[in-house]
Amino acid sequence: MRLVDAFEQIEAVDIQQDRLELFRERLAEDPAAAQKINVRELSATELDYPDESFDLVTAIEVVEHIDDLDAALRQVHRVLVPGGRFALTTPNRWFPFETHGFLIRGKRYRPARGPFLPWIVPLHRRLADARSFTARGLSGQLRRAGLETVAVDYIMPPFDRSGFGQRIRPVTDAIERSPLRFFGMALAVVARRPD
């Protein structure tokens, strides 16, 4: 079953028009999905929906790009029904490499470079294209917005896309089951609006 099939209606929002156009092009290839998905240009800090509109809000690799995250989280709380869930993924500060790229003296560096840059918080804030979070810090921001953290997990890098990655998959799977998962590439978090 496709994810879209699990929902009656889906609202897809983004602030970047080019991303929305790309998504609309993909939707045009799937008329059944297109009937269930409404695409809108909206800021996460100004969600134009009535209070208590959604059972679930997702933000996959989004929150690290939002300038006023506290305002966005307050909006998520507002639009969730009591007991509603907020599922998100975002870069883990304890992953030893920058995942979004960074800028030094006018030169742009691609992701997966800058070893330990996320660990040097003041430098990371100044140079990186996106923020990274600790589980504790993000849970605190969620709590301030009135959301309670239900679950936090760590996601390892998707090495299995290459032949080499497929060969080391047993190693990465073992790391995910060990305390070393704390150094995973991303956080996967589920929060809820209390009843």
C-alpha positions in Angstrom: 0.0 0.0 0.0 1.3 3.4 -0.9 1.4 6.1 1.9 -1.1 8.2 0.0 -3.7 5.4 0.2 -3.7 5.5 4.0 -5.3 9.0 4.1 -8.6 10.5 2.9 -7.2 14.0 2.2 -3.6 15.3 2.1 -2.5 19.0 2.2 1.0 19.5 0.8 2.6 22.8 1.6 5.9 24.5 0.8 7.2 28.0 0.7 9.3 27.4 -2.4 7.3 27.7 -5.6 9.8 25.6 -7.6 9.5 22.7 -5.2 5.7 22.9 -5.5 5.9 22.9 -9.3 8.1 19.8 -9.2 5.7 18.1 -6.9 2.7 19.0 -9.1 4.6 17.5 -12.1 5.0 14.2 -10.2 1.4 14.3 -9.2 0.3 14.6 -12.8 1.7 11.1 -13.4 -0.5 9.7 -10.7 -4.1 10.9 -11.1 -5.5 8.8 -8.2 -3.0 10.5 -5.8 -3.6 13.9 -7.3 -7.3 13.7 -6.4 -6.4 13.3 -2.7 -3.6 15.9 -2.5 -4.1 19.6 -2.4 -0.9 21.6 -3.0 -0.5 25.0 -1.6 2.2 27.7 -1.2 2.3 28.4 2.5 4.9 29.3 5.2 5.1 26.9 8.1 4.9 29.9 10.4 1.5 31.0 8.9 -0.5 27.9 8.2 -3.8 29.1 6.7 -6.0 26.3 8.2 -8.6 26.3 11.0 -7.6 25.2 14.5 -7.6 21.4 15.0 -7.7 20.5 11.3 -5.3 17.6 11.1 -4.7 14.2 12.7 -1.1 14.1 11.4 1.4 16.7 10.3 4.7 15.6 8.8 7.9 17.5 8.1 10.6 15.4 6.4 13.9 17.2 6.4 12.1 20.6 6.8 12.5 22.0 10.3 16.2 22.6 9.9 15.4 25.2 7.2 12.7 27.2 9.1 13.9 30.5 10.4 11.4 30.9 13.2 11.0 27.3 14.2 9.2 28.2 17.5 6.5 30.0 15.5 6.2 27.0 13.1 5.8 24.5 16.0 3.1 26.7 17.5 1.3 26.5 14.2 1.7 22.7 14.1 0.2 22.5 17.7 -2.7 24.8 16.6 -3.7 22.8 13.5 -3.4 19.4 15.2 -6.5 17.8 16.8 -6.0 16.9 20.4 -4.1 13.6 20.4 -2.8 14.4 16.8 0.7 13.4 15.8 3.6 15.4 14.4 6.2 13.2 12.6 9.5 14.7 11.5 13.0 14.0 10.5 15.9 16.4 10.7 19.7 16.3 10.8 21.3 14.9 14.0 23.9 17.3 15.5 26.0 14.3 16.6 26.4 12.9 13.1 30.1 13.8 12.4 29.5 15.3 8.9 27.5 18.3 7.6 24.5 17.0 5.7 23.4 20.1 3.8 26.5 21.9 2.7 28.2 25.0 3.9 29.9 28.2 2.8 33.4 29.4 3.6 34.9 32.6 2.1 32.4 32.5 -0.8 33.1 28.9 -1.7 30.2 26.4 -1.4 31.0 23.0 -0.1 28.8 20.0 -0.7 27.2 17.8 2.0 29.2 15.0 3.6 32.2 17.3 3.9 33.3 19.3 6.9 34.0 16.6 9.4 32.9 17.5 12.9 31.4 20.9 11.8 28.0 20.1 13.4 29.8 19.5 16.7 31.2 23.1 16.8 27.8 24.8 17.3 28.8 28.5 16.9 30.8 27.7 13.7 28.1 25.5 12.3 25.4 28.2 12.9 27.6 30.7 11.0 28.6 28.5 8.0 26.0 25.8 7.5 23.1 26.0 5.1 20.8 24.3 7.6 20.6 23.7 11.3 21.1 20.4 13.1 19.5 19.3 16.4 20.0 17.1 19.4 17.1 15.0 20.5 17.0 16.8 23.8 17.1 20.3 22.2 14.4 19.5 19.7 12.2 17.9 22.4 12.6 21.1 24.4 11.4 23.2 21.5 8.5 20.9 20.9 7.5 21.1 24.6 7.6 24.9 24.5 5.1 24.7 21.7 2.8 22.5 23.7 3.8 19.2 22.0 5.0 16.2 23.9 7.7 13.9 22.4 6.5 10.4 22.0 9.5 8.7 20.3 12.9 9.6 19.1 15.1 7.4 16.9 18.3 7.8 14.9 18.6 7.1 11.1 21.8 5.9 9.6 23.0 7.2 6.2 21.5 5.4 3.2 24.6 3.5 2.2 22.7 0.8 0.5 22.2 2.7 -2.7 25.6 1.5 -4.1 27.2 -1.9 -4.4 29.7 -1.0 -1.6 26.8 0.2 0.6 24.9 -3.1 0.1 28.0 -5.0 1.2 28.3 -3.0 4.4 24.6 -3.0 5.1 25.0 -5.7 7.9 27.4 -3.3 9.6 25.1 -0.3 9.5 22.2 -2.4 10.6 24.3 -3.6 13.6 25.2 0.0 14.4 21.5 1.0 14.4 20.9 -1.6 17.1 23.8 -0.4 19.2 24.5 2.7 21.3 26.5 4.1 18.3 23.1 4.9 16.7 23.3 8.1 18.7 25.7 9.3 15.9 23.1 8.5 13.1 22.7 11.0 10.3 19.2 12.1 11.2 16.7 12.2 14.0 13.2 10.7 13.5 10.8 12.2 16.0 7.1 11.7 16.8 5.4 14.2 19.0 1.7 14.6 19.9 -0.6 17.3 20.9 -1.9 16.4 24.4 -5.6 15.5 24.7 
